[in-house]
Amino acid sequence: EPDSSTIHSSPPPHTNDNKLPSPFPFLILRFVSLQQSSAMRVLALLAAGLCVASANINGPSPIFGRPSTKQAYKLAAPLREPTAVPSVLSLRGGAEKRVYKFGKLGTDGDQSMRNLLGGKGSNLAEMSNIGLSVPPGFTVTTQTCAEYNAAGKKFPDGLWDEVMDGIATIEKQMEMKFGDPKAALLVSVRSGAAVSMPGMMDTVLNLGLNDEVVEGLAAKASPRFAYDSYRRLLDMYGDVVMGVHHSLFEAEIENLKEEKGVEEDKDLSADDLKELIVRYKEVYKKEGKQFPTDPKKQLEGAMKAVFDSWDSPRANAYREINGITGLLGTAVTVQSMCFGNLGKTSGTGVLFSRNPSTGENKLYGEYLIDAQGEDVVAGIRTPSPISLLESDMPEAYQDLLSNVERLEAHYKDMQDIEFTIQDKKLFMLQCRNGKRTGAAAVRIAVDMFKEGFITKDKAINMVEAGHLDQLLHPQFANERAYKDRVVGKGLPASPGAAVGQIVFSPEEAEAFKAQGGAAILVRAETSPEDVGGMHASEGILTQRGGMTSHAAVVARGWGKTCVCGCSELAVDDKAKTMTLGGKTWRAGDWISLNGNTGEIIDGREALAPPTISGDLGTFMGWVDERRNMMVFTNADTPEDAAEARRNGAQGIGLVRTEHMFFASDERLKAVRQMIMAEDVEARKLALTKLLPFQRSDFEGIFTAMDNCPVTIRLLDPPLHEFLPNGEMKDVCEMMAKELGIAVEAVLDKIHKLSEVNPMLGLRGCRLGILNPEITEMQARAIIEAALNVKAKGVHPIPDIMVPLVGSVKELEHQSKLVRATAETVFAERGERVDYRVGTMIEIPRAALLAGEIAKVAEFFSFGTNDLTQMTFGFSRDDVGTFMPTYLSSGIANNDPFQVLDREGVGQLIRKAVTDGRAANPKLKCGICGEHGGEPSSIEFVHGVGLDYVSCSPFRVPIARLAAAQAAVKAEAAKKK
């Protein structure tokens, strides 16, 4: 094995006749990874060594021996694009390899192949590599899913032969035969994309059963187990593959339980289950469907169903909600079944290596005796807490503890694990980095660093922007205040506080959200089809389901408050009512949920803002140590400024002076007087009334931001925005009465101000150029406010920003006016303050001429809202009419008003910074549009070299984290 440091990601330089390095060593190393024979590996490595020597690639000679698949794949890394799915070649036949096996007879993949094998497939391979007890199987690649979809829902040529070869390998390892009643091999078919999408795609269990095989299984194992497995296959296959809704099967089993006088599925006898199988087959007949008895046909149908589920409405909605793009599709994992429904010595469960709600370093999970995995996650039965497994099956529990410790140490992150116990023997079915709440994410990162598992950089990268966003959501103001209104209690599945009106369907929740309402989605149990409504809701309440049910897992991932498994709750979807504690609520009634305690509260409960302390304070301290870009805020009032500073803001990147004019009727009246003024003197008189208001506001902001920069933008919007809304006649009459002038005068002035496209008309610096007295008043208010607070011991740092500049002469005009006004005030007061004059770069022409503009400006602030609007030619107010189509059809990957367009707008920013600093090395550069709080946009501007980003007060912690993560990523890239 050559030293990996000598393997380059691009061809290394050569001096012998300019020969390029041969690709054959790497192709042969890829071939090594596909061999199970030691002899073949040695021969392949000998060939690789000869090729390396002949190509004069410097480095130690190969060590002949049998490398692991993981090592071979690592050596072949130059053949892979780092962000693309590799097109892996099987040199045995020259065809593309689509099936990757795992198990004791050999494992083809590892955790680095996530893009190709999906999260499930790559982690199963990794667990096999490190020696855990994993049932054997194989994974069909995500690339195959893309081929299947491109070919019109048809398997690629050669795929089925590889699948059958994979089945043969499982048969050999398990000493069973697929479809053989005497030694029946049963398999599961599961989905698994590169990005975890819990519950969004399909699974089928117990494939391989039919009327003959079930009798053979009954004779060999137990009749009840065999018939239970068969009825489960009929149900799941019908629902997932054949389009026969699960509720039809559920109705049959509920009827049978009622007839037999039992409450739970496990109480049905073997004969009962045999009767249920007959009823399930009748369901197929009534729906005009035929269950395939050929196991191979079952497998084919299940694989196609899993591929099809990639484009299901729920999967598409989940990807859209979570911003998941660029994936080829889902992998399909086919794996030997192990059975948790063999009786009291078997079971199945889901657990997290740490508490996904709080982050506590303690096993958190649930299990069911005599059940299969879908019973736990579907929420059909309420399971037992994982701690009780120690008394039920002590040996399996100890094995589980050992495996959990190994997995967490191996992956260096909290793990979400699925397992089955078959006759007291533990099998590991899946592991992945677990979804977690914001509070848990921060605590896990802090604890794992303190425990010595990870570095601070790793800890910083473990927490996502969405996690911090959750922590910045309100909690209940006083939990003791509502104790007499607690009407029930369920499992605290996802923390937080939620207040809203009851809805009983996901469609109702989405409609509430669209109308600006707050909904609590109440369900008997949730299913993946509910995903849109779950996301639209403030909170989720279910009658059934446990802490690891679909509702709980998805809610935690989104930071939605969720209370599950409230068994006293009765939900009537048809009547749209819920009954609890002797009271009935209807759709639209208000309730509150405490996701920390599981309490259900009648009515609306008051909320309180969050605070940064404890583990979050420690974590944010690490974040601030690591980042090298400052984080400012956009704030227009002293209250907003103070809030931002509590959240860690280091300055204000944007004060919108026009917002101050709307603070009172008196201010607005003065603005309208200024607009209606017929001459300069009348305009100055109106501005004299505004001056004290502006000065007072600036004093408050300077005081709140003591010793921090405050960037104040001069008046920007078109003047018509300060006029009342309504019909022209009504507006004119209102204005005339308010200002004591004739209606005709108002109408005439409005006509003069009228513009075809106001956003490109008289606004920004153009207002100050045509009406210099406006700029003079605002400059005076800023400088006088700074001097006033300085006299009180406050250190103001004012930055005066000229908006909408497109030429250097515009900035020169306004800059001279500001500076002349400042000198006048200094002379009047006999005192000075330092200040800067700069501009907002929001017109593409300004970005292109930044080198000239920087000779006048002392700072640039990129107003990316308008810069995006003008670069694309999109109206920000109207983009919603076509952007959804652009996103769904792939014309755009993101809404450019939410995520910075790197290729266009980003290049204008890069050019402006480069040219501006070439002309003025001291030029301060920042961003103050909506993108200043969006993590991927922050990463980009960090790479450009901006000094700061500015965002809303409540997004300041998120921007701090994103800036630190950008610094960590940039440093790691340099090391590579």
N, C-alpha and C positions, 0 to 999 in steps of 0.2 A: 504494500500500500504506500504510494508516494505521500510525502508530507503535504498535507492539504494547503499549506502556505505557498506551495509552488504551483498550484493550479490556479490559473488566472481566469477572471471573468471576461477578459478580452485577450486577443492574441498578444503574447509578450514580444518585445522587440528581438530581432535576430540579426546577427552580423554575417552569417555564412551565406553569401549569395542571395540575401533578401528572401530566403525561403520562409513561407508561412508554416506555422506548426500544423502537423497532420491532425485531422479530426478523428482518425481511427483509434488512438488510445482511448478517447472518451467514449466512442461507440462501443469499443470492446468492454470498457468498464460498465457500460450500461448492460451489455450482454452478461457480464458477471452477475449483476443483480438479479438476473432472471434464472440463473442456474441453481439447481438443488444438489447437483453432483459435485463433490469435492474435486474430482479429477478434472471436470470441465472448467471449474473455477480456476484451478492452477494453470491449465492450458491457456485460458483466456488472459490471465494475468501475465504469463510469459509473453504472449503476443503483445500485450499492452506495454510491457517493459521494453521489448524490442522497438516498438514504435516510438516510445518516449526517447529512447537512446538515439534513434535515427533522426528524430526531429530536433535533437540538441536542446530539449527542454531541461534547464538546470534543476537539480534536485537529487535527493538520494535515490538509489535504486529501489525497485519494488521489493517488498518483503513477500516472498511466496508463501501463501497459506490461504485459508478460507476466510475472507472478510465477511462481515455481516452485510445484509442488504442495506442497512442504514448507511454504513461506510461507503459502499459502492455507489449508492445514490448520491451521497455527498460529493464523491470524487467526480461524478458525472455532471455536477451542477452547472458547468459552463454551457451545457446544451439547453438549459432551461432559461427562459426569460423570467426575471424575478417577479413580475406582476402578471404573468400570463400562465394559462394552463399548459403544461408541457405536452407535446405530441410525442408519446413514448413509443419507441420502435421495438418490436420483438424480432430480434435478428434470426430467430429460428425459422421464421417463415417470411420475413420481410413485411408482414402486415402490422397494422397498428394494434397494440396490446390494449384490450378493453377490460379484461378481467384480472383482478389482483387477489391472490389467495392469502389467507392467514390461518394459522393453526400449527400444531406440533410438527407436521410434515414439511413446514416451510412457510415463510411469510414474505410476501413480495414488497410490501410498502412500509411506511413509517409516518410519524406525525408531521413531517415536513411536506407531505404530499396532500395537504388539506384541499388545495384547489382542484386536484384531480380525483381524489377519493372521497371528498366531502369530510365533514367533521367526524361523523360516525365511523366511516371506513378507515380513515387515517388513525383514529384513536384505537380502534379495535386492533389494527396492525401493530400499533405501538405497545398496547397491553400484551399482545402475543410476544412481541420482541423482548419484553422485560420479564416474561415468565409467569404472567398471571393465568388463572384458569379461565380461558375464553373458549366457548364452543367454536369449532372450526367453521369456516365459511369463505366467502369471496365477495368482492365489491366490484360492481360494474361502474365505470367511470362517469363523471359529469360530462365529459366530452361526448360520450356515447348518447347521453340524454339530448345534447344539442344536435347530434346527427339524427337521432330518432325524430325529433321535432322538425328538422329541416327536410327529412324524407317523407313528410306527410304521415307521421305516426307509424312508421315502419322500422323494424329492427335493421341495423346495418348488416350487410353480407358478412357472414363468418361469426357473428356474435353468438348465435345459438350454439354453435359447435364449442366455443369457449365456455359458455355457460354449462353445457353438459360435461365438459372436462372438469369444471369446478365442482359440479355435483359428484362426479366420480371420485374426486379427491376427498370430499367430505365423507362419502360412503366408505372409502378405504380407511379413513381415520376412525370413523364411528363403528365400523364393522356392521353396517346396515345397508339396506337398499331402498332407494326412492321408489315407492309404489309396491313394495313387496310385503304382503300381509304377514309373512313369517318373521321378518326382521325390519319393520317399517322405519325408514328415515323420514322424519318430518322437519320442515324448514320454516323459517320466518323470512319475510321479505319486507325490508324497511327502507325508508328514504334517508337522505343525509346530504345537505348542501354544504358548501364551504363555510357559510355563515349559519350559525344556529338559528333555527326557526321552529321552536318547540310547538308541536301539535299542528303545524300548518300543512304538513304533507302526510301521505298515507302509509299505513302499515297493515300487513296481513300475517296472521300467525297460523300455525298448524297445517300448513300446506302439505299435501301428500295423502290426506285421508279421503277415503270413499267407503262405500258400504262393505266392501271386502276387507280393506285394510283396517277399518275400525274393529271388526270382529277379531282379526288377528291380534290387534293391540289389546283388546279386552281380555283375550285368553292369556296373553303374555304378562300384562301389567295388572290392571283391574278394570272391570266393566265400567264403573262409575267414571274413572279417569278418562277412559277411551271415549265414552259417549259425551262427556263434558267437553272434551277437546273438539270433537266433531261438530257439536252444536255451535261452538264458538267459531269454528271455521265457516260454517254455513252463514252465520250472522255477519261476520266480518267480511267475508268474500262477497256476499250479496250487497252489502252496503258500499264497499270500496270499489269493487270491480264491476258488479252487475247493475248498479243503480237502484237496488232495492233498499229503501230507507231503513235505517237501524230501528226506528220507532216501531215498525211493523213486527220485527222480531221481539223487541222489548215488550210489546203488548201481549204477545203469545206467552212469554215466560212469566209475566206478571199474572196473567189469567191462570196459568198452570199452578203457580205458587198459591194463589187464592183457593183454587180447587183442592189442593193437597193440604191446605191449612198450615203452610210454612211461610216464614218471613224472608229468609235469605236464600240466594241461589244455592249455596253450599248444602242446604238442608234437603234439596231434591235428591231422590234415590237414583240408582242406575236405571231402573225401569222408567222412572219419571223422565229422565233425560232422553231415554230411547223414544219415549212418546213425544217429547219436545222436538226431536229430530224430524219425526214425521210431520209435525205441525209446521216446522220451518220449511220443509220441502213444499208444503201446500202454499206457503207464502210465495215461494218462487213461481208456482203454477199460476196463482191468481194474478201475479204481475207479468205473466207471459215470459218467464225466464227459465233457463235450464242450467242447473249447477253442473259444471264439467267434472266428470268422474276420473278422467285421465290426469294423474298428477302433473305431467309435463304441461298439459294445457292449463292447469291451475297456475303453475309457475309462470308461464308465458303471460297469462292474463294479469296476474299480480304485478309482474314487472312493468307491464305497460301502464297499469293503473298508477303505479308510483311515479313513473315518468310523466304521466298526464297530470298528476297532482301538482307538478311544478307550476302549471299555468291555471290552477284552480282559483276561483275568486278570493278565497281566504288567503292563499299564499301570495297572490298579487297584492292584496290589501296590506298584508303584513310587511312585504318588501317596500311598498310605497310609504307606509307609516314610518318605517325604520330607516328609510333612505338607503336600502340595499340595492345596489346596481352592479352591472358588469359581470355577473355570474353566468356560467354556461347552462346550468341546470342542476338537477339533483343526481347524486350517485344512488345506486341501488345496492343494498347489502343483503345477500342471501346467506343465512346462517342456520346451522343445525339447532333445532329446538332443544331447550332443556325445560323441564316441566315443574312449575310451582303448584300445579293442581293435582298432585299425586296423593294428596291426603294430608294428615296432620303433621307429617315430617317434612313437608314441602311448603314453599311459599315464595313470594316475590315482593320486591320493594324498590323504593327510590329514596336516595338519601343525598345530602350535601355534607361535605367534610367539615363545613362550618355553617353556622346559622345564616341563611341567606337574607334574613330580615334584619338581624342585629349585628352580624359579624362575629358573634361569640364563638370561641374555639371549642366547639362541642358538636358532636354528630347531631344532625337535624334531618329527620326523615320519617318514613312510614313504611309499613309492610302489611301484607295480608297473608294469612295461612290458607293453603288450598286454593290458590288463585293464580291467574296469569297477569302479566305486567299491565295490560290495558285496563284491568280492573282498578288499579291504583291511580293511574294518570287520568282516566276518564271521569273519576269522581262518582262512579255508580255505587260503590260501597265506601263507607267511611273507615279507613284503615286504623291500625294501632300505631302508636309512636314507636320509633326504632329502639328506644331504650328497653322496651319489654321483650325484644328478641333475645336478649341475654338469658332470660329465664326460660323462654320457649325452646331455643336451640343454642345452647351455650357454645358448642364447638364451632358452629357456623358463624356465630357472632364474633368470636375471637378471630377467626379467619378474615371476616369482613373488616374488623378493626385494623388488622395487619395490612390488608390490601389498600385500605383508605390511606393509611400513613405512607405507604410506598408511592401511591399515585400522587398525593399532594407534594411529597418530596421530589418526585420526578418532574411534575409539571410546574411546580412552584406557584401554584394558584389553588384557590378553592375549587373543589371538584363536585360536579353533579353526576351521580353514579346510579345506574340501574343494575339490579342483581336478581338472580333467581337461586333458590335453594331447592335441590331435587334430592329427596331422601337424605337430608342433612348435609349434602355436599354443595358447597358454594360455587356458583358460576358468575363471572362478571360479564355483563351484556353491553355495557356502554359507559364511557366516561367523557366528560367535556368540562371546560371551564364553566362554572355555574353562573346563571343569571342571579343578580343580587340587587338589593335596594341601595340607595345612595349611602345611607348610614352604614350598611354592611360593607360596602365597597371601601369606604374610608377606614373603617376599623380593621378590616382584613389587611389592607395595605400597610397600615401602621404596625399592627401586631406581627405580620410576617417579617417586616424589617427588624423589629425588636427581637424576634425569635432567631434571626440570623439566616432566614431562608432567602431573602432577596436584598438587593441594593436599594438605595433611595431612588435612583433613577427608575428602577423596575417598579417600585411602589408608586411613583408619580404616574407612570404609564398604565397602572392597573385601574385607576379611577377615570371614568369617562365624564364628559361634559354633562351628559344626562343625569349622572349620579349626583353631581353638585346641584343641578337644577332641582332635583327632588328635595334636597336638603334645604333649599331656599323657599320651599312651599310652606304655607302656614300650618300650625298645629292648633288644637283647641286651646282657647285662652285660659280656661279654668275647668279641669276635669271634675272637680268636686261639685261644680255648679249644676251639672246635669244628672247627677246620680239618681234623683227621684224620677227621671224620665227614661231610664234604661229599661227597655221592654224585652230584651233578649240578648243572648250572647252566642257567638260562634267562634270559629278558630281564627286567630289573628294572622291571616295568611299574607298580607302585605301592609306595611305600616303607613301611618299618616292619618290625616283627618279629612273626611269628605262630607260635604253638605249638598243636598240636591233634592230634586223631585223624582219620585218613583216612576220608572218606565219598565215595561215587561218584555220588550223586544229590542234587538240591536238597531232595527230601523228607526224606532222611536227615539233611541238615544242619539243617533246621528242627526235626526231632525231637530232635536232639542239643541244640540251643539251648533247646528247651522243657524239657528235663530238666536244664538247668544245665551241659551239657557244652561243650567247645570243639572245633570241627570244622575240618578243612582240606578244602575241596571240590576234588576232583581230577577233571578232565574232559579229554577229547580236545580239545574246544573248547567254550566256553560259547555259549549262545544267549539271547535275551531271555527265554525261558520259565524260565530258571534264576534269575531275579532274586531270588525269595524265599529260595532256598538260599544265594545269594551274600551276601545281607544277613545271614543267620543265621550265616555262617561267620566264623572268625577270619582265614582267609586262603584264597587261591584259587591253584591250580596247574593250568596247561593244557599240553597237548602241542603244540598248534598256536596260531597267532595272534601278532600283533605288538604293538608298543607302543601302537598306536592301535586295537586290536581291541576288540570289545564288552566283553570281560572287563576289559581295562585301563582303558577309559574309565569304566565303572561303578564299578570298584574304587577308582579315584582319587577319584571324586566322593564316595564314602562313607568314604574313609580306610581301606579294607581293604587289607592286604598282598596283593600279587599278583605271581606269577612266571609269565610266559607263554612260549610258543614253545620249550619244552624238547624239542627234536627227538629226543633220545635216549630220552625217556620213552615207554613203551608202556602204554596204558590199556586194560584189558579190563573193560567195564561189566558184561558178563554174569557173568564169574567174580568180579567185584569185587576186582580186583588191579591193581597198577601195578608195572612192572618198570623199573629204572633202575640202571645201573652194575653189572649182573650180579646184582642182588638183587631179590627180589619182596616187596612189602608187601601186606597184606590190609586190608580195612575194619576200623577200630578201632586199627590200629597208629599209633604216634606219629611225627610228623615236625615239623620246624621250617622256616620260610621266612624268608629275609632279602630283603625287597623292595627294599633299597637296592643290593644286589649281584647279586641273582638266584640266590643260593646255596640249594640244597635240602639240608637237614641231617637225618641219621638220628637219631631219638629226640627227647627233650625238652631244650631248651636254656634256661638260666637267663636271666631278664629283669631289667632294672634300671629304676628310675623315671627320668622325663625331667627336664631342667633348663631354666630360662629364661635364655637368653644370646644373644649375637650379634644377628642381625636381629630376633629375637623380643624381646630386651631393648630394642632401639631402638624397635621398634613399640609395646611396652607403655609405654614412656616417653611417647610421643605420646598414647597412650590416657589415661594418668593426668593429663597436662596438660589434656586436653580435658574430662574428666568433672567434674561438680560434685556428684555423689552418692557418698558413701563406700561401700566394700564391706567387710562384716564376714564372719565365718565362723561356722558351727555346729560347735563342738568341745567334747568332753567330757574330753579328756586333754591333758597337756602336749605329747605327741608330735603330736597332731592340730593343736594350736595352733601349734606350731613349723612344721609343714608348711604350714599356711595362711599364716603370716607370710612364709615363703619364696615363696609364690605371690602375695604382695602384699596380704594382708588387713590392714585397718587397725584391727581390733578383733574381738571376739567378740559376735555378736548372740544366741547361745543356747548356754548350758551346761546340759545336762540332768542334774541332780544324781542322778536315779534310776539313770542308766547307771553311775554310779560304784559303786553298791551291788552290781553284778554282777561287779566286778573280781576278787573272791576269795571262796572259801568262807567265810572268817572274817567278811567283811562281810555276806554274805548270811545267815549264821546270826544275826548281831546284828539284822538287819532283821526276820527271822522271830520273834526273841524280842520285838521291839517290837510286832509284829502280834499275838502271842499273849498279850501282857501283859494281866492282868485289872484293873490299876489304874494310876493316873498314876505312882506311884512305880516300879512295875516297868517301865513304859514309859520313864521317864527314865533308869533304870539301863541299859536296852538302848541308848538314844540316847547315853549317855555313852561306850559302846564305839564308836559310829559317829563321834563328834565328831573324834577324831584323824585318821581316814581322810579325812573331808571336808576338814578343815583342810589336811592335807598335799596333797591334790589341788588345792585352790584356790591354795596357795602355788606349786605347779608351773606352773599356768596363768597366774597373775599374773606370774610371772617370765618365762615365754615371751612374754607380751604386754606387756612393760614399756612403760609410758606409753601404752597403748592401752585403750579401754573394754572391759570384760568384763561381759556381761550374764548373770547367773546366775538361772535359773528355780528357784524353790522346788519341792518335791516335787509332782509332777503326777498320775502314773497311779494307778488304783485299786490298793489293797493286794494284791488277789488275784494281781496280776501277779508278785509276789515269791514265790509259792508254787510248789512243784514241779508239773510236768505229770504226768498219768497218771490211773489209776483212783483213785476216792476212797479206797478201802480202802488201797491202796498208799501214797497221799500221806499219809494220816493216820498210818500206821505209820512211814513215813520221818521225818515231822516229830516224832512223839513220841519216837523214838529219838534224833534229832539234838538235841532241846531238853530231853530228860529229863523229859517230862511224859506224862500219860495219853493214850491214843488217844482216849478219850471227850472230853477237854478240847479236843483238836485239832478233832475233828469238830464239837463245839458252836461253836467259834470260827468255823470255816469257814461253818457255817450262818448265823451272825450276820452274816458279811461278804457272804453271797450276795446278788446283785442281779439283777434281770431285765435291766437295761440298764446295765452298769457304766460305759460311756463317758459316760453322762449321770447317773451316781450320785455316790458319795462319792469325789471326786477333786479335784485342784487346790486352790483356796483353801478349799474345804469341809473338806478334811483338816486344814488348819491351824487352822480355826475350831473344829472338834470336838476337835482334839488340838493345842493351842497349843504344847505342848512340842516338837513337831516343827519348827515355824517358829522357835522360840527357838534350838534346837540349830543349825539351818542358818544362821541369822543370825549366831550367835556364831562358827561356823566361818569364815564369810566375813570378818567384821571382824577376827578374830584373825589369819587368814592375811594379810590386807592389812597389818596392823601389823607382822607378822613380816618380810615381804619389804621393807617400807619401811625397817625397821631395817638391812637389808642393802644399801640404796641403790637398790632397785627402786621405780618409781613406779606403784603400783596405782591403777586407776580402776574400782572396783566399781559395777555397777548391779544392784540386787536386784529381781527381777521376780516379781510375784504372778500365778499362772496362773488362768485360767478365771473371771475376775471377771464378774459379770452385773449387779451393783449397786454404787453408790458406798459403801454401808455395809460390804460385804464388803471392799473395798479399805481403807477406814478402819480396820477391825478389824486386818487384817494389817499395814498400814503402822505403826500405833501399836505393835504388838508388835515389829516389826523395829527401829524407832527406839528403843524402850525398851531392847531387848537391846543395841543398839549403844552407847547411853549408859552402860549398865552396864559393858561391856568397856572403854570409854574411861576410865571412872573407875578401873577395876582397873589399867589399864596406864599411866595418866597420859600418854597420847598419843592423837592423833586422825587419822583419814583422811577425806577427802571421799568421799561415796557418794550414790547416788540410789536412790529407790524408785519403781518404776513398775509397769505391768501389761501383760499380754498380752491384746490384743483378739481374742478368738476366739469370742465369743458374739454373735449379732446384736444382742441387747439392749444389750450394752456399746457397740457401735458407734452405736446410736441415742441412747444417753445419754452419749456421749463428752464433751459439754460439762460435765456435772456431774462425771464421773469425773476429768477433767483438772484439776479444782480440787484434787484430792488427789495425782494421779500426776505425776511429773516426766518420764516418758517413756511412749510407747505402742510396743509391738511387736506387729505384726499376725501372729497365728498362723494363716496362711491355710489350713493343712490342716484344722483343726477349724472354722474360720469357713466354709470351703466346705462341709464336711460338714453343718453345722447350717443353713446358708442353703438348700441344696438339699434337705435331708432325705435325703441319700444316705449310706449306710454306706461309709466309705472301704475297709473290708475286703471288702465284698461287691459293690462297683460293677462289678467285672469280669464279673459274670454278665449284665449288660444293657448296659453301655456300648459294647461292640463293635457291637451292633445299633443303638444310638442314633447312633453315628458313621457306620455304613454307610448308614443310612436318612436321614441329614441332620437328625435331630432335634437332635443336638449337632454342632458343628463341631470341638470339641476335648474331650478328657477334662479336666474342670474341676480335677482334682487335679494335672494336669501343666501346663496353661496357665490363667492366672487368668481367671475369668469376669468380664469388665469390666462387663457390664450389671447383674449382681446383686451379687456379692461386691465388685466394684470400686466400685460406688456406695456401699456401706456404708463402705468404706475412705475414699473421698473425703469423705463426710459426717463421719466420725469425725475426720479430720484438720482439716477446716474448723471444726467445732464445738469440737474440743479446743484448737486454737490461738487461737480467739476467746476462750476462757476462760483460757488459759494460753499467752501468746505465746512463752514459752521452751520449750514442749513439744517434746521430741525424738521423732521418729517414724521407725520402720523396719519392716521385714518380715523374718520369720525362718522362714516355711514353705518348702516345696519350691519355691515359685514364685520365691524369692529368687535362684535361679540360672538361671531360664528367660528368654531374651532379650525376648520380646514382653511378658511380665509386667513385666520391669524397665522397659521403655519406658513402660508404663502408669503404674507407681508414680512414675516420674520426673516425669511430667506432673501427678500428684497433689501432688507436692512433698515426698516422703519424704526424710529425711536420709541413710538408708542402706538397703542390702539385705544380707541375710545368707544364706549358702549353704554347702554342704559345702566342705571345704578344696580339693578338686581342681577345683571349678567356679569358684573365685575369679577366675582370669584371664578366664574367659568372662563373668562378671558385670561385671568391670572394662570389658571391651570393650563389652558391651551398654549400660552406663551412659554411656560416651563416645558411642556411636552415637545414643543417645536425646537427648543434649545437642546433637549436630550436627543431628539431625532437627528438634528443637524450635526451634533458632535459624534454620534454613532456613525453617520455617513462619512464623516471625515476620517474616522479610524479605519473604515473599510477601504 
